[in-house]
Amino acid sequence: MARALGRGSAIDAPRSVVGVLSEFAMDTPADSTLTMRSLMRRADYRDLMTPKVGPGQPAFDFELPEYDFSDGGGAATGATVHLSDFRGAQPVALIFGSYT
């Protein structure tokens, strides 16, 4: 991440990690006790940031609703898909994040 921030892009000037963290601190209202430092010290935040699965270990099984995208929209089929259905059959990429 630091390397990507240091390079910047054609649109953005290069930024440092310290500069990015200070931007988060500015988003906190003046009367709030929550700061980036206090957030990072919280046990629940540290737990969320601690990997529960190591390299080479199987991911936890979970199920998601199945959708049909054949008509260009996403319609629920009523079926579910389990991650374990793909074990040994094909690779699966799990992407967690927001595309907004």
C-alpha positions as CSV (number, residue, x, y, z in Angstrom):
1,M,0.0,0.0,0.0
2,A,2.7,2.4,0.9
3,R,4.4,1.8,-2.5
4,A,1.2,2.5,-4.3
5,L,0.6,5.7,-2.3
6,G,4.1,6.8,-3.0
7,R,3.7,6.4,-6.7
8,G,0.4,8.2,-6.9
9,S,-1.4,8.3,-10.3
10,A,-1.7,10.6,-13.3
11,I,-4.6,12.3,-11.5
12,D,-3.5,12.4,-7.9
13,A,-0.2,13.7,-6.6
14,P,1.9,11.1,-4.6
15,R,0.8,10.9,-0.9
16,S,2.4,9.4,2.1
17,V,0.9,6.9,4.6
18,V,1.1,9.6,7.3
19,G,-0.8,12.1,5.0
20,V,-3.5,9.5,4.4
21,L,-3.9,8.8,8.1
22,S,-4.1,12.5,8.9
23,E,-7.0,12.8,6.4
24,F,-8.9,10.2,8.4
25,A,-8.3,12.2,11.6
26,M,-9.8,15.3,10.0
27,D,-13.1,13.4,9.4
28,T,-13.7,13.1,13.1
29,P,-15.9,15.9,14.6
30,A,-14.1,18.2,17.1
31,D,-16.2,17.0,20.0
32,S,-15.7,13.2,19.3
33,T,-13.5,11.1,21.4
34,L,-12.8,8.7,18.6
35,T,-9.5,9.2,16.8
36,M,-7.6,6.9,14.4
37,R,-5.2,6.0,17.3
38,S,-8.1,5.1,19.7
39,L,-9.8,3.1,17.0
40,M,-6.7,1.1,16.2
41,R,-6.2,0.3,19.9
42,R,-9.7,-1.2,20.3
43,A,-9.8,-4.9,20.9
44,D,-12.7,-5.5,18.4
45,Y,-10.8,-3.6,15.7
46,R,-7.6,-5.6,16.3
47,D,-9.7,-8.8,16.2
48,L,-11.1,-7.8,12.8
49,M,-7.6,-7.1,11.5
50,T,-6.2,-10.4,12.7
51,P,-6.2,-13.1,10.0
52,K,-8.1,-16.3,11.1
53,V,-6.9,-18.4,8.1
54,G,-3.3,-18.8,7.1
55,P,-1.7,-19.5,3.7
56,G,-2.6,-23.0,2.6
57,Q,-5.4,-23.5,5.0
58,P,-8.9,-24.0,3.7
59,A,-11.3,-21.1,4.0
60,F,-14.3,-21.2,6.3
61,D,-17.3,-22.7,4.5
62,F,-20.3,-20.3,4.0
63,E,-23.3,-20.2,1.8
64,L,-24.7,-17.4,-0.4
65,P,-27.9,-17.0,-2.4
66,E,-27.6,-17.9,-6.0
67,Y,-28.6,-15.3,-8.6
68,D,-29.4,-15.6,-12.3
69,F,-27.7,-12.9,-14.4
70,S,-28.7,-14.3,-17.9
71,D,-31.1,-11.5,-18.6
72,G,-28.7,-8.7,-17.6
73,G,-30.2,-8.2,-14.1
74,G,-29.8,-10.3,-11.0
75,A,-32.8,-12.4,-10.0
76,A,-32.6,-14.7,-7.0
77,T,-33.1,-18.3,-7.9
78,G,-34.0,-19.5,-4.4
79,A,-31.0,-21.9,-4.4
80,T,-27.8,-21.4,-2.3
81,V,-24.2,-21.9,-3.2
82,H,-21.7,-23.2,-0.7
83,L,-18.0,-22.4,-0.9
84,S,-17.2,-26.0,-0.2
85,D,-19.0,-27.0,-3.4
86,F,-16.0,-25.7,-5.3
87,R,-13.3,-27.5,-3.2
88,G,-11.1,-29.6,-5.4
89,A,-13.1,-28.6,-8.5
90,Q,-11.9,-25.1,-9.4
91,P,-10.2,-22.1,-7.9
92,V,-12.3,-19.5,-6.2
93,A,-11.3,-15.8,-5.7
94,L,-13.0,-14.1,-2.7
95,I,-13.1,-10.3,-3.0
96,F,-14.2,-8.3,0.0
97,G,-14.7,-4.6,-0.5
98,S,-16.8,-2.0,-2.1
99,Y,-16.9,-0.9,-5.7
100,T,-18.8,2.3,-5.1
